[in-house]
Amino acid sequence: QVQLVESGGGLVPAGGSLRLSCAASGRTSAMGWFRQAPGKERESVATITSSGRNTYYTDSVKGRFTITRDNIKATIYLQMNSLKPEDTAVYYCAASKQRIATLISEFDSWGQGTQVTVSS
């Protein structure tokens, strides 16, 4: 398993932006961002294939969030724009051994999470 370290979370007013980063300790295949709000199950936010050519988003973030990766730096990013209070959650970075992965069950390495809080 690779080690993953997230950064970039914080407190932002509604309508604001944040960029999350996730640095991996080694080469990775598909990667993704997931989030878990208090009292709710962890959900997929965005995933990206090993090449970076294909991305997948949950409906609630389409048009607002963008996932990208830099394979030279072994880092993925999540640019979050037009943030809403319902985006408040702990955001986790994860890596899969598969080149394409979208389901939580397909990811087996997880970061420690970073808190994102959007105030209304």
Long-range contacts (C-beta under 8 A, 24 or more apart in sequence): 1-95, 1-108, 1-109, 2-26, 2-27, 2-28, 2-95, 2-109, 3-109, 4-93, 4-94, 4-95, 4-109, 4-110, 4-111, 5-111, 5-112, 6-91, 6-92, 6-93, 6-111, 6-112, 6-113, 6-114, 7-114, 8-114, 9-91, 9-114, 9-115, 9-116, 10-115, 10-116, 10-117, 11-117, 11-118, 11-119, 12-83, 12-116, 12-117, 12-118, 12-119, 13-118, 13-119, 14-83, 14-84, 14-85, 14-118, 14-119, 14-120, 15-82, 15-83, 16-83, 16-118, 17-79, 17-80, 17-81, 17-82, 17-83, 18-80, 18-83, 18-116, 19-77, 19-78, 19-79, 19-80, 20-77, 20-78, 20-80, 20-91, 20-93, 20-114, 20-116, 21-75, 21-76, 21-77, 22-75, 22-76, 22-77, 22-78, 22-93, 22-111, 23-73, 23-74, 23-75, 24-74, 24-75, 24-76, 24-95, 25-74, 26-74, 27-71, 27-74, 28-74, 28-95, 28-96, 28-109, 29-95, 29-96, 29-97, 29-98, 29-99, 29-101, 30-95, 30-96, 30-98, 30-99, 30-100, 30-101, 30-106, 30-107, 31-69, 31-76, 31-93, 31-94, 31-95, 31-96, 32-67, 32-93, 32-94, 32-96, 32-101, 32-102, 32-107, 33-67, 33-76, 33-78, 33-91, 33-92, 33-93, 33-94, 34-91, 34-92, 34-93, 34-94, 34-104, 34-107, 35-87, 35-89, 35-90, 35-91, 35-92, 35-116, 36-89, 36-90, 36-92, 36-113, 37-88, 37-89, 37-90, 40-89, 42-92, 42-104, 43-104, 44-102, 44-103, 44-104, 45-78, 45-91, 46-78, 47-101, 47-102, 48-76, 49-99, 49-100, 50-99, 50-100, 51-99, 54-100, 56-102, 60-86, 61-87, 80-116, 83-116, 83-118, 84-118, 85-118, 85-119, 85-120, 86-118, 87-116, 87-118, 88-116, 88-117, 88-118, 89-116, 90-114, 90-115, 90-116, 91-115, 91-116
